[in-house]
Amino acid sequence: MSKTTRGSCLCGSVSYQFHALEYVFQYCHCSRCRKFTGSAHASNILVAPEQFEWLGGADMVGRFEHPEAKHFATCFCKQCGSSLPWLAQSGNTVVIPAGTLDDDPGISPSQNIFWKYRAPWREAVEALPNHDELPTRKTGD
């Protein structure tokens, strides 16, 4: 039996779901994913197109295809700008930004891809201090 996982954009205009028994969950460190996410890496889930469906707001989905890319594209909400799932240019895979999930997918990332292109300023999150809330600002001595 496949698990249904739902997701949406920040403003709620666009929603989707996917049904999958198994799928790939990975961190991508390529420069295109870093540019699109504005972070050190993208957290992506990959499913077959037949496992994915838009639930609402498909008309609010914008798309950008990089002219030099073989597979890469991006989708986003035209209202709030949130990253959204996108069909790879090859048509074989839907790439789902894990940060847009509303449900727990039940698995964790299993690999890093394009590691040699990782951001030079990237630090392992485990090595950084943790705060449950916004930390107070330090004042000068």
C-alpha positions as CSV (number, residue, x, y, z in Angstrom):
1,M,0.0,0.0,0.0
2,S,1.4,3.4,-0.9
3,K,1.6,6.3,1.4
4,T,0.0,9.6,0.5
5,T,2.0,12.7,1.4
6,R,0.6,16.2,0.9
7,G,2.3,19.6,0.5
8,S,1.5,23.2,-0.3
9,C,3.0,26.7,-0.8
10,L,3.4,29.3,1.9
11,C,0.2,31.2,1.1
12,G,-1.9,28.0,0.6
13,S,-2.8,28.9,-3.0
14,V,-1.2,25.7,-4.4
15,S,-1.5,22.2,-3.0
16,Y,-0.3,18.8,-4.1
17,Q,0.1,15.2,-3.1
18,F,2.1,12.2,-4.1
19,H,1.5,8.4,-3.6
20,A,4.5,6.3,-3.3
21,L,5.8,3.1,-1.7
22,E,9.4,4.0,-2.3
23,Y,11.1,7.2,-3.5
24,V,14.4,9.0,-3.4
25,F,15.0,11.7,-0.8
26,Q,18.3,13.5,-1.3
27,Y,20.2,16.7,-0.8
28,C,21.4,18.4,-3.9
29,H,24.4,20.8,-3.7
30,C,24.6,21.9,-7.3
31,S,24.8,25.6,-8.0
32,R,21.4,25.7,-9.6
33,C,19.6,24.2,-6.6
34,R,21.6,26.5,-4.3
35,K,20.5,29.6,-6.3
36,F,16.9,28.5,-6.5
37,T,16.6,27.6,-2.8
38,G,18.8,30.4,-1.5
39,S,20.4,27.9,0.8
40,A,23.4,25.5,1.0
41,H,21.5,22.7,-0.7
42,A,18.1,21.6,-1.9
43,S,16.2,18.9,0.0
44,N,14.5,17.0,-2.8
45,I,12.1,14.0,-3.0
46,L,12.0,12.4,-6.5
47,V,8.9,10.5,-7.6
48,A,7.5,9.2,-10.9
49,P,5.1,11.6,-12.7
50,E,2.2,9.1,-12.3
51,Q,2.7,9.3,-8.5
52,F,2.1,13.0,-8.3
53,E,-0.9,15.2,-8.6
54,W,-1.9,18.9,-8.1
55,L,-4.8,19.2,-5.7
56,G,-5.5,22.9,-6.2
57,G,-4.0,26.0,-7.6
58,A,-2.2,24.5,-10.6
59,D,-3.0,27.7,-12.5
60,M,-0.9,29.6,-9.9
61,V,2.2,27.5,-10.7
62,G,5.0,29.4,-12.6
63,R,7.8,27.5,-14.3
64,F,11.3,28.3,-15.3
65,E,13.5,26.0,-17.5
66,H,17.2,26.8,-17.5
67,P,18.1,26.9,-21.2
68,E,21.5,25.1,-20.6
69,A,20.1,22.4,-18.4
70,K,19.3,18.9,-19.4
71,H,17.0,18.1,-16.5
72,F,16.8,21.1,-14.2
73,A,13.7,23.4,-14.1
74,T,12.0,25.2,-11.2
75,C,8.4,25.8,-10.3
76,F,7.0,28.4,-7.9
77,C,3.8,29.9,-6.6
78,K,3.0,33.0,-8.6
79,Q,1.4,34.5,-5.4
80,C,4.0,33.9,-2.6
81,G,7.1,32.7,-4.6
82,S,7.4,29.4,-2.7
83,S,9.3,26.7,-4.4
84,L,7.0,24.0,-5.7
85,P,7.4,20.5,-7.3
86,W,8.6,20.5,-10.9
87,L,8.7,18.0,-13.7
88,A,12.2,17.4,-14.9
89,Q,12.8,18.5,-18.4
90,S,13.3,14.9,-19.3
91,G,9.7,14.2,-18.2
92,N,10.8,11.2,-16.2
93,T,10.8,12.6,-12.6
94,V,8.9,15.0,-10.4
95,V,11.2,16.8,-8.0
96,I,9.5,17.8,-4.8
97,P,11.1,20.4,-2.5
98,A,10.8,18.7,0.9
99,G,10.4,22.0,2.7
100,T,6.9,22.4,1.1
101,L,5.6,19.2,2.6
102,D,2.7,19.4,5.0
103,D,3.1,15.8,6.1
104,D,6.0,13.7,7.4
105,P,7.2,11.7,4.4
106,G,8.3,8.9,6.7
107,I,11.9,8.8,5.4
108,S,15.0,10.9,5.7
109,P,17.5,11.9,3.0
110,S,19.7,9.1,2.0
111,Q,22.4,10.8,0.0
112,N,24.1,14.0,-1.1
113,I,24.5,14.7,-4.8
114,F,26.8,17.1,-6.6
115,W,28.9,17.2,-3.3
116,K,32.0,18.5,-5.1
117,Y,30.0,21.7,-5.9
118,R,28.8,22.3,-2.4
119,A,29.0,25.9,-1.1
120,P,32.4,26.7,0.3
121,W,30.8,28.4,3.4
122,R,28.6,25.3,4.2
123,E,28.9,24.0,7.7
124,A,27.5,20.7,9.0
125,V,24.3,21.7,10.9
126,E,25.3,19.4,13.8
127,A,28.4,21.5,14.4
128,L,26.4,24.7,15.0
129,P,24.7,25.9,18.2
130,N,21.0,25.1,18.5
131,H,18.3,27.5,19.7
132,D,14.6,26.6,20.2
133,E,13.7,30.2,19.4
134,L,15.3,33.4,18.0
135,P,18.4,33.9,20.2
136,T,18.7,37.2,22.0
137,R,21.1,39.7,20.4
138,K,24.5,40.0,21.9
139,T,25.4,43.5,23.0
140,G,28.9,45.0,23.1
141,D,31.0,44.8,26.3
